[in-house]
């Protein structure tokens, strides 16, 4: 009996020890869970927004716009080329110099051309002398025929010789005109007024016919050559206005469609539209321009274009609901300008929804929002 009692007492003690240990472990787990919950509450994400960081989704009348881009080109430009071969002389203008229409730019060495003109003139004088000889011979033969000393055939021959001499003289005079024109072409003159954009030859260099010497651009009239898709070109018409942002210029520039190419480009099937820049002061040819071409107006529920995020497969906007960040999928529609800002029509939002603007950046859904100053209703 004593031995069995000892066993019973030992088992009871072990049970008591196990229960105490289990209670200790459970107590430690509960303490850790409580501490983790408290830490989570302390680290709960809270984003503080200003009233200017959100906007109300509301119906707006937006000017539908078509994105366009292209490079500035001068409407009037010209390449001064050598019309005769020879040594280039007297070229002094360089890039950036202003020239006037008809101004002498350079000259090709005229020595050879002057010699050809002199040669042609001498040949013309010789042909004129042949005319005088043929005229005297024809007059003598005519007198002899009238007196019956020679036949009429000899008179006809002398007449033909006179006609041939006159033809040779006319041909010689034409050669003189050609040589004189070549001499005039040795002087290279600016066909238009403007600014020298390139100097493509140097003084003393021997140039051939059609060799490019300088390029002149007239910056008084500039235009943008915009490439449009076939579908977009259907919405574009002459007279439509556009707002362009020019590379290196802070303020936007107004432009207007002045011409549309009637033919699509081979291969790409794109259509070129030409927009005249209304205020081109200080601009340069070749600068890149991009902007929006107004093609009409539409009234729809709209949000700022930057507020629509595309870092997911489907576009969405970030809204504030019950002081929490929520993500709402939207279907973008027409875009355009309103109040000097680009807006886009969206489907999938309730009117009056508080939309977080794009400059705030991506926020985790469910993040608590606190306003420094509540937005106006």
Secondary structure, 3 states (H helix, E strand, C coil): CHHHHHHHHHHHHHHHHHHHHHHHHHHHHHHHHHHHHHHHHHCCCEEEECHHHEEECEEEEEEEEEEEEEEEEEEEEEEEECCCCEEEECCCCCCCCEECCCCEEEEECCHHHHHHHHHHHHHHHHHHHHHHHHHHHHHHHHHHHHHCCCCHHHHHHHHHHHHHHHHHHHHHHHHHHHHHHHHHHCEEECCCCEEEEEECCCCCCEECCCCEEEEEEEEEEEEEEEEECHHHHCCCCCCCEEEEEECCCCCCEEEEEEEECCCCCCCCCCEEEEEEECCCCCCCCCCEEEEEEEEEEEEEEEEEHHHCECCCCCCEEEEEECCEEEEEECEEEEEEEECCEEEEEEECCCCCCEEECHHHCCCCCCCEEEECCCCCC
